[in-house]
Amino acid sequence: MEFDQFSKSLLSISSRVEQLKENITTEEATKTSLIMPFFQVLGYDIFNPLEFSPEYIADVGIKKGEKVDYAILENGKPLILIEAKSINEKLNNHDSQLFRYYGTTTAKIGILTNGDEYRFYTDLEETNRMDKKPFFSFFFN
C-alpha cells in the first residue's frame, strides 16, 4: 500500500471512531466496528484465522480455556496478542489481563485497545515478561 493511501486509510479509521463511538455500547461492537477495520488497514487478513485468530487460547497456569481476543500469527505461532475492551472503558487496570496472556505464548508484542486508544507492550525490561508500561501508545480522537 502506498503511503498516501495508508495515511488516508488511517484518517478514515479516525473519522470512523469519532462518528461511531457514541453509538457503540459493547465490546463486541467495538471489535467489529473499530478494531478489526484498523488491523485490516494495517494489511492483516482479519478473516483468515491462520493469520488473525480470534479468541486465541492462552491458558494461564491452572486456568484452562483462557482466551485473548486476537492473536496475529506467523507459521501458527502468535507474534502479537490483542486484548480488546469496549470503547466506553478506560484501559487503566486492564493491562494485567494482557500481562497474564503474554507470558504463556511466544508473542513479543501485546496490544491493549478500546478502539480509540492503543497501547503497545513488549518485554524490554525482562525477557518473556510484558513490561508494565507501554513502549508506544496513541489515540485516534
KENU-218101 format. One record per residue: x, y, z of N, C-alpha, C, O in turn; residue number from 1. Coordinates in pm, 1 decimal, decimal comma. Layout:
BEGIN
DORO  n.x  n.y  n.z  ca.x  ca.y  ca.z  c.x  c.y  c.z  o.x  o.y  o.z  milo
DORO  X  Y  Z  X  Y  Z  X  Y  Z  X  Y  Z  NUM;
...
REM end
This chain:
BEGIN
DORO  n.x  n.y  n.z  ca.x  ca.y  ca.z  c.x  c.y  c.z  o.x  o.y  o.z  milo
DORO  84,6  -117,6  0,0  0,0  0,0  0,0  89,2  124,0  0,0  184,7  133,4  77,1  1;
DORO  57,9  214,2  -83,6  128,9  340,2  -95,2  106,6  425,5  30,9  0,7  417,9  93,1  2;
DORO  207,2  506,7  68,3  197,9  585,2  191,3  77,2  678,3  192,0  8,5  688,8  293,6  3;
DORO  49,8  746,3  80,4  -65,0  837,4  75,2  -195,4  762,5  100,7  -282,9  811,0  172,4  4;
DORO  -207,5  644,6  41,8  -328,2  563,8  62,1  -338,3  516,6  207,1  -446,5  515,5  265,9  5;
DORO  -223,7  477,5  264,0  -220,3  434,3  403,1  -264,0  548,2  495,4  -344,3  527,4  586,3  6;
DORO  -211,4  668,0  472,0  -249,2  784,9  552,3  -398,6  812,8  542,2  -463,7  841,2  642,7  7;
DORO  -451,9  804,8  423,1  -595,6  826,9  402,8  -677,5  720,9  475,4  -782,6  750,4  532,3  8;
DORO  -628,5  597,4  473,0  -699,7  488,8  542,1  -700,6  510,7  692,7  -802,0  487,0  758,3  9;
DORO  -588,8  555,7  747,6  -583,7  584,8  892,0  -674,6  701,1  928,2  -741,5  698,0  1031,5  10;
DORO  -677,6  803,1  844,4  -769,1  915,5  868,2  -914,3  868,5  862,5  -999,1  917,5  937,2  11;
DORO  -942,1  774,9  774,7  -1076,1  718,4  763,9  -1114,1  643,5  892,6  -1227,1  654,2  940,4  12;
DORO  -1019,2  568,4  947,5  -1045,1  497,8  1074,4  -1068,5  599,3  1185,8  -1158,7  581,4  1267,7  13;
DORO  -989,0  704,8  1189,9  -1006,1  808,4  1291,0  -1145,0  871,5  1281,6  -1211,0  892,2  1383,4  14;
DORO  -1188,6  901,6  1160,7  -1322,4  958,4  1139,3  -1430,0  859,6  1182,1  -1532,3  897,2  1239,3  15;
DORO  -1404,4  732,5  1153,1  -1499,7  627,2  1189,8  -1516,2  619,9  1341,7  -1628,0  608,6  1392,0  16;
DORO  -1405,1  626,4  1414,0  -1410,5  624,5  1560,8  -1495,1  740,8  1610,2  -1585,3  722,3  1691,9  17;
DORO  -1466,3  859,8  1561,3  -1539,0  979,5  1603,5  -1688,1  968,0  1572,5  -1772,4  1004,4  1654,4  18;
DORO  -1719,1  917,9  1455,2  -1858,2  908,3  1410,1  -1937,6  801,7  1487,1  -2055,4  822,1  1516,6  19;
DORO  -1875,0  689,6  1519,3  -1948,4  576,4  1575,1  -1942,3  561,8  1726,5  -2027,2  494,6  1785,0  20;
DORO  -1843,9  623,3  1791,0  -1819,5  591,6  1932,4  -1938,6  614,8  2024,7  -1954,4  542,7  2123,3  21;
DORO  -2020,5  711,2  1995,8  -2136,8  738,0  2081,0  -2244,7  630,6  2068,4  -2331,1  618,7  2155,3  22;
DORO  -2239,8  553,1  1961,2  -2342,6  451,8  1936,0  -2296,4  309,2  1964,8  -2373,7  214,7  1948,9  23;
DORO  -2172,0  293,1  2006,5  -2119,5  160,4  2036,9  -2132,9  136,7  2186,3  -2084,1  215,8  2266,9  24;
DORO  -2199,3  27,2  2223,2  -2225,8  2,4  2365,1  -2161,7  -125,2  2419,5  -2165,6  -148,7  2540,2  25;
DORO  -2103,1  -207,8  2333,2  -2047,3  -335,0  2380,0  -1904,7  -355,1  2329,0  -1859,6  -288,3  2236,0  26;
DORO  -1836,3  -448,1  2392,0  -1702,2  -484,8  2347,2  -1707,5  -546,7  2207,7  -1622,9  -517,0  2123,5  27;
DORO  -1804,6  -631,0  2183,5  -1815,8  -696,8  2052,6  -1837,5  -594,1  1941,0  -1777,6  -605,2  1834,0  28;
DORO  -1921,5  -495,9  1965,1  -1943,6  -390,3  1865,3  -1815,9  -309,7  1843,2  -1787,1  -269,1  1730,6  29;
DORO  -1740,2  -286,6  1948,6  -1611,9  -216,9  1936,6  -1517,3  -296,0  1847,6  -1450,5  -239,8  1760,9  30;
DORO  -1512,3  -426,8  1869,7  -1423,1  -511,7  1790,1  -1457,1  -505,7  1641,4  -1370,1  -481,3  1557,7  31;
DORO  -1583,6  -528,0  1609,7  -1621,2  -536,5  1467,6  -1626,1  -401,1  1398,9  -1599,6  -392,4  1279,0  32;
DORO  -1658,9  -296,3  1470,9  -1673,9  -164,2  1409,4  -1545,1  -84,0  1402,9  -1527,4  -2,6  1312,2  33;
DORO  -1454,4  -106,2  1498,3  -1335,5  -21,3  1507,9  -1203,4  -97,1  1504,6  -1112,3  -59,9  1430,6  34;
DORO  -1192,5  -201,8  1583,2  -1063,6  -270,3  1597,4  -1028,4  -352,9  1474,4  -917,5  -341,4  1422,1  35;
DORO  -1120,0  -435,1  1428,0  -1090,6  -516,2  1309,7  -1061,5  -430,2  1187,0  -967,4  -461,0  1113,8  36;
DORO  -1138,1  -323,3  1160,7  -1103,3  -237,5  1046,6  -963,2  -175,4  1057,6  -895,1  -158,0  956,5  37;
DORO  -920,4  -142,2  1179,5  -785,9  -86,7  1197,7  -679,9  -187,6  1154,8  -587,0  -152,6  1082,0  38;
DORO  -693,0  -312,1  1199,0  -593,3  -413,1  1162,8  -600,5  -450,4  1014,6  -500,8  -491,1  955,0  39;
DORO  -716,7  -436,4  957,5  -730,0  -458,4  813,4  -652,3  -350,1  737,0  -585,4  -380,0  638,1  40;
DORO  -661,1  -225,3  782,7  -584,8  -116,3  721,0  -434,9  -143,2  731,7  -358,7  -107,9  641,7  41;
DORO  -392,8  -205,2  841,0  -251,0  -237,6  858,0  -205,4  -350,4  765,5  -86,1  -379,3  756,1  42;
DORO  -300,6  -413,8  697,7  -264,7  -515,9  599,5  -288,3  -658,3  643,0  -252,2  -751,2  570,8  43;
DORO  -347,6  -678,3  758,6  -376,3  -814,2  804,0  -507,4  -863,3  744,4  -602,8  -787,0  728,9  44;
DORO  -510,3  -992,3  711,2  -632,7  -1055,1  662,2  -713,8  -1096,2  784,5  -696,1  -1205,4  838,5  45;
DORO  -802,3  -1007,8  826,9  -877,1  -1028,7  951,4  -978,0  -1142,8  942,0  -1036,0  -1183,0  1042,9  46;
DORO  -999,0  -1194,8  821,6  -1092,0  -1306,1  802,8  -1020,4  -1439,8  783,8  -1083,7  -1540,9  753,2  47;
DORO  -888,7  -1439,9  802,1  -809,6  -1561,2  789,7  -759,1  -1601,3  927,8  -667,1  -1537,9  979,6  48;
DORO  -817,0  -1705,3  989,2  -776,0  -1743,8  1124,9  -633,4  -1798,6  1133,2  -580,8  -1816,8  1243,0  49;
DORO  -570,7  -1825,1  1018,5  -430,0  -1866,5  1020,2  -336,9  -1746,0  1034,3  -217,9  -1760,9  1062,1  50;
DORO  -392,6  -1627,1  1014,9  -316,3  -1503,0  1026,1  -366,5  -1414,5  1140,3  -286,7  -1356,3  1213,8  51;
DORO  -495,5  -1404,7  1154,5  -558,2  -1317,5  1254,5  -661,9  -1402,1  1328,6  -777,0  -1413,2  1286,5  52;
DORO  -618,9  -1460,5  1438,3  -700,2  -1560,8  1507,4  -781,1  -1500,8  1622,5  -723,6  -1451,7  1719,7  53;
DORO  -914,5  -1504,5  1611,8  -997,6  -1455,8  1723,6  -1002,6  -1558,9  1836,1  -992,2  -1679,3  1812,9  54;
DORO  -1018,8  -1508,3  1958,9  -1033,1  -1595,6  2075,5  -919,6  -1697,4  2085,1  -943,0  -1817,1  2102,2  55;
DORO  -798,0  -1648,3  2073,8  -680,7  -1735,1  2076,2  -658,3  -1787,9  2217,6  -656,4  -1710,7  2313,5  56;
DORO  -641,5  -1918,1  2230,3  -624,1  -1980,6  2362,1  -485,2  -1948,7  2416,2  -383,5  -1978,4  2353,6  57;
DORO  -484,0  -1888,0  2533,2  -360,5  -1851,3  2602,9  -377,0  -1891,1  2749,0  -386,7  -1806,3  2837,7  58;
DORO  -379,9  -2023,8  2772,1  -402,2  -2074,3  2907,4  -300,9  -2018,0  3005,4  -182,5  -2004,1  2974,7  59;
DORO  -350,6  -1985,9  3124,1  -269,1  -1926,9  3228,8  -267,1  -2021,5  3347,9  -368,8  -2040,0  3414,8  60;
DORO  -149,8  -2082,2  3374,8  -136,8  -2171,3  3489,6  -240,3  -2281,5  3488,4  -254,5  -2354,0  3389,9  61;
DORO  -313,2  -2293,8  3599,1  -415,0  -2398,4  3608,7  -547,3  -2357,0  3544,3  -637,4  -2439,2  3527,5  62;
DORO  -558,2  -2228,7  3508,6  -679,8  -2181,6  3442,2  -674,1  -2221,4  3295,6  -590,1  -2171,4  3220,8  63;
DORO  -761,6  -2309,9  3254,6  -765,5  -2356,4  3116,1  -877,4  -2284,2  3041,8  -978,4  -2246,0  3101,0  64;
DORO  -858,1  -2266,3  2912,3  -959,5  -2201,3  2831,3  -951,3  -2050,0  2832,2  -1042,8  -1982,6  2784,9  65;
DORO  -841,3  -1995,1  2886,3  -821,7  -1850,6  2884,1  -797,2  -1808,1  2739,2  -719,1  -1871,0  2667,8  66;
DORO  -863,8  -1702,0  2696,9  -852,9  -1659,4  2558,2  -827,5  -1510,1  2548,5  -895,2  -1429,1  2611,7  67;
DORO  -728,4  -1476,0  2467,7  -703,6  -1337,4  2433,1  -791,4  -1308,2  2311,7  -817,4  -1397,9  2231,5  68;
DORO  -836,7  -1185,8  2297,3  -932,6  -1153,6  2191,3  -882,0  -1187,6  2051,9  -955,6  -1245,4  1972,0  69;
DORO  -756,2  -1152,2  2021,3  -698,5  -1183,4  1890,4  -550,3  -1214,3  1905,8  -482,9  -1163,8  1995,6  70;
DORO  -501,4  -1299,1  1815,1  -357,7  -1320,3  1802,1  -323,7  -1308,4  1654,1  -390,6  -1366,4  1568,6  71;
DORO  -219,5  -1233,0  1626,0  -167,5  -1227,4  1490,0  -59,9  -1334,6  1482,8  35,4  -1334,4  1560,8  72;
DORO  -76,5  -1425,3  1388,7  6,6  -1545,0  1381,8  101,6  -1542,4  1262,6  74,9  -1481,1  1159,3  73;
DORO  213,2  -1611,3  1281,6  304,3  -1641,1  1172,0  348,1  -1785,4  1189,2  401,3  -1823,0  1293,6  74;
DORO  325,5  -1865,9  1086,8  356,4  -2009,1  1092,1  293,3  -2076,5  1213,9  354,3  -2162,9  1276,9  75;
DORO  170,9  -2035,9  1245,9  96,7  -2097,3  1354,7  132,5  -2049,2  1493,8  72,5  -2094,3  1591,4  76;
DORO  228,0  -1959,5  1505,6  270,1  -1909,1  1637,1  231,7  -1762,1  1651,7  243,4  -1684,9  1556,5  77;
DORO  186,3  -1723,8  1770,1  146,2  -1584,5  1790,9  266,1  -1489,7  1797,2  362,2  -1512,5  1870,5  78;
DORO  257,1  -1383,1  1718,0  357,4  -1276,3  1721,4  307,3  -1159,1  1803,6  383,6  -1094,6  1875,6  79;
DORO  176,2  -1132,4  1791,7  113,5  -1018,2  1857,6  -16,0  -1064,1  1921,8  -96,1  -1132,8  1858,5  80;
DORO  -37,1  -1026,6  2046,8  -162,6  -1052,1  2116,7  -239,4  -921,6  2127,5  -181,0  -816,3  2153,3  81;
DORO  -369,6  -928,7  2107,9  -452,4  -808,7  2113,5  -566,5  -832,6  2212,0  -648,2  -922,8  2193,2  82;
DORO  -571,2  -752,1  2315,5  -680,4  -758,4  2412,9  -768,8  -637,0  2390,6  -722,6  -523,1  2396,8  83;
DORO  -895,6  -662,3  2364,7  -991,2  -556,7  2331,4  -1087,3  -530,8  2446,8  -1129,2  -622,0  2518,1  84;
DORO  -1120,0  -405,2  2461,9  -1220,3  -361,7  2558,0  -1321,4  -274,7  2484,9  -1295,9  -229,6  2373,2  85;
DORO  -1434,4  -251,5  2546,7  -1534,9  -163,7  2488,2  -1479,7  -22,1  2478,2  -1400,7  20,5  2562,4  86;
DORO  -1521,0  49,3  2376,8  -1477,3  188,2  2360,7  -1519,3  274,2  2480,2  -1462,1  380,7  2503,5  87;
DORO  -1617,3  228,6  2554,3  -1664,9  302,4  2671,3  -1580,7  276,9  2796,2  -1605,7  336,2  2901,2  88;
DORO  -1480,9  188,5  2785,1  -1396,4  156,9  2900,1  -1260,6  222,9  2887,2  -1201,2  225,9  2779,4  89;
DORO  -1212,5  275,4  2998,1  -1075,6  325,1  3004,8  -983,8  203,3  3013,2  -1022,7  100,1  3067,8  90;
DORO  -863,9  214,6  2960,0  -773,8  99,8  2956,7  -697,0  77,5  3086,8  -639,0  -29,0  3107,5  91;
DORO  -696,7  178,3  3174,6  -629,8  160,0  3303,0  -687,8  38,6  3373,4  -808,6  14,9  3370,7  92;
DORO  -600,3  -37,2  3435,8  -637,8  -157,3  3511,1  -675,7  -276,7  3423,7  -719,1  -378,7  3477,1  93;
DORO  -661,1  -268,1  3292,2  -688,4  -384,0  3206,9  -560,1  -446,1  3152,5  -565,1  -551,2  3088,6  94;
DORO  -445,4  -383,2  3176,7  -321,1  -439,0  3125,4  -282,8  -568,5  3195,7  -207,7  -648,4  3139,9  95;
DORO  -332,8  -590,9  3317,2  -299,1  -713,8  3390,4  -352,3  -837,7  3318,0  -290,0  -943,7  3323,1  96;
DORO  -465,5  -825,3  3251,8  -520,3  -937,8  3176,5  -427,2  -971,7  3060,1  -395,4  -1088,7  3038,9  97;
DORO  -383,8  -872,5  2985,7  -290,5  -893,4  2875,8  -158,1  -947,5  2929,0  -97,2  -1034,2  2866,3  98;
DORO  -113,4  -897,7  3042,7  9,8  -942,9  3107,1  6,1  -1094,0  3129,9  103,9  -1163,9  3103,1  99;
DORO  -107,2  -1143,8  3179,6  -121,1  -1288,2  3205,7  -106,7  -1369,6  3077,1  -38,7  -1472,3  3076,0  100;
DORO  -169,2  -1325,0  2970,8  -163,8  -1396,9  2843,7  -23,9  -1392,8  2782,7  23,4  -1491,5  2726,4  101;
DORO  40,3  -1279,2  2794,6  169,2  -1255,4  2729,8  271,9  -1362,1  2768,3  342,2  -1414,5  2682,0  102;
DORO  280,3  -1393,4  2894,0  380,3  -1488,2  2942,6  355,0  -1632,4  2905,5  442,1  -1716,9  2926,0  103;
DORO  238,9  -1663,2  2851,6  206,8  -1802,5  2818,6  223,2  -1832,9  2669,7  198,2  -1945,6  2626,8  104;
DORO  264,5  -1734,5  2591,3  277,6  -1753,4  2446,9  415,1  -1708,6  2399,3  497,2  -1660,6  2477,5  105;
DORO  438,3  -1725,2  2270,2  564,2  -1681,0  2209,2  555,8  -1538,5  2157,5  651,9  -1488,7  2099,0  106;
DORO  443,4  -1472,2  2177,6  424,1  -1335,8  2127,7  527,7  -1241,2  2187,5  567,1  -1255,2  2303,3  107;
DORO  570,6  -1145,4  2107,3  666,5  -1045,6  2152,9  605,5  -907,2  2164,9  669,3  -815,2  2216,1  108;
DORO  482,1  -891,7  2117,9  412,2  -764,2  2130,6  271,4  -791,2  2181,6  204,9  -885,0  2137,6  109;
DORO  227,7  -709,1  2273,6  91,2  -713,4  2323,6  27,1  -577,8  2300,8  89,4  -473,9  2322,5  110;
DORO  -98,1  -579,9  2256,7  -170,1  -455,2  2231,9  -298,2  -457,0  2314,4  -375,4  -552,8  2309,7  111;
DORO  -319,2  -351,7  2388,6  -442,4  -331,6  2464,7  -514,5  -214,7  2399,7  -456,2  -107,9  2381,5  112;
DORO  -641,8  -234,5  2364,5  -713,4  -128,2  2294,6  -861,5  -126,4  2328,5  -920,9  -227,6  2365,6  113;
DORO  -918,5  -8,1  2314,3  -1063,8  7,6  2321,5  -1115,9  65,0  2189,0  -1226,6  118,3  2182,5  114;
DORO  -1034,8  53,3  2084,6  -1073,6  101,1  1953,1  -1039,7  246,3  1926,9  -1031,8  288,2  1811,5  115;
DORO  -1019,7  323,1  2031,7  -979,8  463,4  2020,0  -836,4  480,0  2068,9  -756,2  548,6  2005,6  116;
DORO  -804,8  418,0  2179,8  -670,1  422,0  2235,5  -603,9  286,9  2212,0  -666,0  182,1  2229,7  117;
DORO  -477,8  290,6  2172,2  -398,3  169,2  2151,7  -271,8  180,2  2234,6  -199,8  279,8  2226,4  118;
DORO  -244,5  77,1  2315,0  -122,1  71,1  2394,5  -43,1  -52,3  2351,0  -96,1  -163,3  2348,2  119;
DORO  84,1  -31,5  2317,3  170,9  -137,8  2268,4  274,8  -172,5  2374,8  343,0  -85,0  2428,1  120;
DORO  285,3  -301,6  2404,5  376,8  -350,6  2506,8  473,7  -452,2  2446,0  444,6  -513,9  2343,5  121;
DORO  588,9  -468,6  2510,4  682,1  -573,6  2475,4  754,9  -616,3  2602,5  708,4  -588,7  2713,0  122;
DORO  868,1  -683,1  2587,3  941,8  -734,3  2703,3  1085,0  -681,4  2707,3  1180,4  -758,7  2715,9  123;
DORO  1098,8  -550,6  2701,3  1231,0  -489,0  2701,7  1300,7  -499,6  2837,9  1422,9  -513,1  2844,0  124;
DORO  1224,6  -493,5  2945,2  1282,8  -494,4  3079,8  1324,3  -634,8  3124,5  1428,5  -651,7  3187,7  125;
DORO  1243,7  -733,9  3092,0  1271,6  -872,3  3131,6  1215,9  -965,4  3023,6  1097,3  -958,6  2991,2  126;
DORO  1299,6  -1050,7  2968,9  1261,0  -1138,9  2859,7  1140,3  -1225,3  2897,2  1133,7  -1280,4  3007,1  127;
DORO  1046,3  -1235,8  2805,4  924,5  -1316,2  2819,6  831,6  -1269,6  2931,1  747,7  -1345,7  2979,2  128;
DORO  847,2  -1144,8  2971,4  760,1  -1086,5  3073,6  721,7  -946,8  3025,6  807,6  -860,2  3008,9  129;
DORO  593,2  -926,0  3003,9  547,2  -799,9  2948,8  580,5  -683,1  3041,6  557,1  -688,8  3162,3  130;
DORO  635,4  -577,5  2982,5  666,7  -457,3  3059,6  539,3  -397,1  3119,1  429,8  -414,7  3065,8  131;
DORO  555,8  -326,5  3229,5  440,7  -265,1  3295,6  388,5  -143,6  3220,6  270,2  -110,6  3228,0  132;
DORO  478,5  -77,3  3147,9  438,0  42,6  3074,5  449,8  17,1  2924,8  542,1  -50,9  2879,9  133;
DORO  357,2  71,3  2848,5  366,4  54,8  2703,1  486,7  130,0  2646,5  526,2  234,1  2698,9  134;
DORO  544,3  76,3  2539,1  654,1  146,8  2472,7  601,4  247,7  2371,3  675,1  334,3  2324,2  135;
DORO  469,6  235,0  2337,4  408,4  327,2  2243,2  258,2  325,7  2267,6  200,9  221,3  2298,8  136;
DORO  195,5  440,2  2253,3  50,1  446,4  2263,5  0,3  565,1  2181,3  73,5  661,1  2157,2  137;
DORO  -124,7  556,3  2139,3  -185,4  666,5  2065,9  -337,1  660,4  2078,9  -395,3  556,4  2109,8  138;
DORO  -398,3  774,6  2054,4  -543,4  789,4  2048,0  -579,5  831,0  1906,4  -504,9  905,3  1842,6  139;
DORO  -692,8  784,0  1856,9  -742,9  833,6  1729,8  -808,5  969,1  1751,5  -793,7  1059,5  1669,3  140;
DORO  -880,7  983,3  1861,7  -951,8  1109,7  1887,6  -928,5  1156,7  2028,8  -980,3  1261,1  2068,5  141;
REM end
